Amino acid sequence: MKYKYIINSTNDSSSKFGNCEICNKQVSEVFIQVEQRKYIKPDGEISFTGDKCTTLYGHKECLLNKQRNIHN
């Protein structure tokens, strides 16, 4: 697994967070998706980092469709 994703509801709508960053349409329940990628520390320990990754707001379905292939 090269990437992992955390998706959570903001418990609010487009009126607070703006339109979906993917489709640019209004959202009744905005979700936030945080992407993280695998990182191997110098000591060999496997961890995850947000460096060079994206954080997006929008419809849950739109966010799920933007995920990279997590098995690469």
Backbone bond lengths (Angstrom), bond angles and torsions (degrees), N, CA, C in turn:
res aa  C-N    CA-C-N  psi(-1)  N-CA   C-N-CA  omega(-1)  CA-C   N-CA-C  phi
1 M - - - 1.450 - - 1.526 108.33 -
2 K 1.318 116.56 116.06 1.456 120.84 -179.32 1.530 111.34 -90.25
3 Y 1.328 117.63 -35.17 1.462 122.79 -179.24 1.512 110.57 -124.55
4 K 1.340 114.95 150.74 1.458 120.15 169.91 1.516 107.26 -136.96
5 Y 1.322 114.93 157.82 1.463 121.08 -174.79 1.515 110.62 -131.41
6 I 1.316 114.52 142.55 1.455 121.92 174.08 1.522 106.14 -118.78
7 I 1.337 116.49 122.40 1.461 121.61 179.16 1.522 108.22 -120.95
8 N 1.332 115.36 128.80 1.462 121.48 177.94 1.517 109.84 -138.33
9 S 1.319 115.58 149.62 1.457 120.71 174.07 1.524 109.24 -74.77
10 T 1.324 115.32 144.19 1.462 120.28 173.94 1.524 110.05 -87.48
11 N 1.336 115.97 -8.21 1.470 122.25 -176.02 1.518 112.06 59.65
12 D 1.339 115.60 30.89 1.464 120.60 177.56 1.523 109.24 -150.11
13 S 1.319 116.15 177.50 1.468 121.64 -173.13 1.527 112.07 -115.63
14 S 1.336 114.37 -172.81 1.464 121.42 177.92 1.518 112.35 -60.86
15 S 1.322 116.98 -24.42 1.466 119.12 -179.72 1.531 111.22 -61.25
16 K 1.320 116.86 -27.09 1.470 120.68 178.09 1.525 112.04 -99.67
17 F 1.344 117.84 -41.51 1.462 121.65 -172.01 1.523 115.07 -103.91
18 G 1.320 117.91 -6.36 1.460 120.67 -177.57 1.516 110.73 86.36
19 N 1.325 115.31 176.39 1.459 121.43 -178.31 1.526 111.82 -67.07
20 C 1.326 115.62 163.94 1.456 122.82 176.38 1.531 109.50 -55.21
21 E 1.307 117.50 131.20 1.465 121.58 -179.16 1.528 112.25 -72.91
22 I 1.321 117.59 -10.69 1.460 120.80 179.58 1.527 111.34 -95.04
23 C 1.343 116.04 -55.09 1.482 120.28 -175.03 1.519 113.33 -102.25
24 N 1.318 117.30 -8.82 1.460 124.08 179.12 1.532 113.69 64.23
25 K 1.342 117.68 22.92 1.460 121.61 176.99 1.527 109.13 -102.13
26 Q 1.334 115.55 161.17 1.458 120.41 177.85 1.524 110.66 -65.06
27 V 1.320 115.43 151.57 1.463 121.88 -176.64 1.528 108.66 -129.47
28 S 1.338 116.83 129.04 1.467 119.51 177.92 1.531 110.97 -78.08
29 E 1.330 117.26 -34.30 1.465 122.54 175.78 1.523 107.73 -131.59
30 V 1.317 116.47 104.53 1.458 121.88 -177.86 1.528 109.26 -80.70
31 F 1.339 114.95 134.18 1.459 121.73 174.61 1.522 109.07 -109.49
32 I 1.318 116.00 153.45 1.464 122.20 174.30 1.525 107.27 -114.79
33 Q 1.326 115.30 134.19 1.462 121.27 178.18 1.523 109.28 -119.62
34 V 1.319 116.03 122.80 1.467 122.29 178.49 1.525 107.44 -108.62
35 E 1.325 115.09 123.96 1.466 121.10 178.73 1.526 109.05 -95.93
36 Q 1.325 116.16 139.54 1.460 121.59 174.45 1.522 108.42 -134.07
37 R 1.339 116.16 147.35 1.463 119.71 178.83 1.521 110.02 -119.57
38 K 1.328 113.61 153.75 1.464 119.48 -179.92 1.523 110.05 -64.84
39 Y 1.305 114.70 140.73 1.451 122.32 -179.54 1.528 107.60 -137.99
40 I 1.307 116.43 130.88 1.464 120.38 176.99 1.520 107.94 -104.39
41 K 1.310 114.99 117.18 1.460 121.20 -178.38 1.527 110.03 -70.08
42 P 1.342 117.59 159.49 1.463 120.87 179.66 1.532 113.85 -54.13
43 D 1.341 116.78 -28.53 1.467 119.13 179.84 1.531 112.39 -84.64
44 G 1.361 116.71 3.05 1.456 121.57 177.80 1.517 114.93 93.81
45 E 1.334 117.29 -8.47 1.467 120.78 179.30 1.523 109.78 -69.55
46 I 1.339 115.62 136.77 1.465 120.89 178.70 1.517 108.69 -90.75
47 S 1.335 115.14 131.68 1.452 121.83 179.72 1.527 108.09 -141.06
48 F 1.320 117.23 -176.81 1.463 121.77 175.42 1.515 108.78 -127.01
49 T 1.348 115.76 147.00 1.453 122.43 -179.31 1.529 109.55 -132.43
50 G 1.319 115.66 155.54 1.456 121.39 175.03 1.519 111.66 -95.21
51 D 1.338 117.89 -0.06 1.466 122.19 179.78 1.528 110.23 -61.27
52 K 1.323 116.25 130.75 1.470 124.04 179.80 1.532 112.03 62.86
53 C 1.328 116.81 27.88 1.460 122.60 178.58 1.527 109.13 -117.94
54 T 1.326 116.31 171.41 1.460 121.00 -175.85 1.520 111.91 -113.65
55 T 1.319 114.88 152.86 1.452 123.77 169.29 1.514 105.78 -124.75
56 L 1.330 116.36 124.12 1.458 121.55 -176.07 1.522 111.18 -127.29
57 Y 1.352 115.75 153.74 1.457 123.21 175.99 1.520 108.79 -119.78
58 G 1.340 116.88 139.82 1.461 118.56 175.84 1.516 113.40 163.21
59 H 1.361 114.35 -161.76 1.463 120.85 175.66 1.525 108.85 -64.30
60 K 1.319 116.94 142.29 1.459 120.43 179.59 1.523 110.99 -57.23
61 E 1.341 117.37 -42.63 1.470 121.40 -178.74 1.530 111.44 -63.61
62 C 1.329 116.65 -40.53 1.472 120.46 178.77 1.524 110.44 -63.69
63 L 1.330 116.67 -42.74 1.458 120.93 -179.38 1.528 111.14 -64.91
64 L 1.325 116.23 -43.28 1.467 119.71 178.47 1.522 111.24 -60.32
65 N 1.330 117.19 -37.92 1.460 121.21 179.28 1.524 113.41 -70.04
66 K 1.328 118.12 -19.77 1.466 121.58 179.55 1.530 113.32 -88.62
67 Q 1.323 117.15 -6.07 1.461 119.40 -179.08 1.514 110.89 -66.35
68 R 1.317 115.07 139.61 1.467 120.47 174.72 1.505 107.78 -71.72
69 N 1.309 115.88 163.28 1.469 120.32 176.95 1.524 106.99 -63.75
70 I 1.328 116.74 109.44 1.462 120.07 -173.90 1.518 113.52 -76.03
71 H 1.325 117.30 -2.98 1.461 119.28 179.99 1.533 112.44 -96.55
72 N 1.345 116.75 1.45 1.464 119.99 178.09 1.505 110.61 -86.86
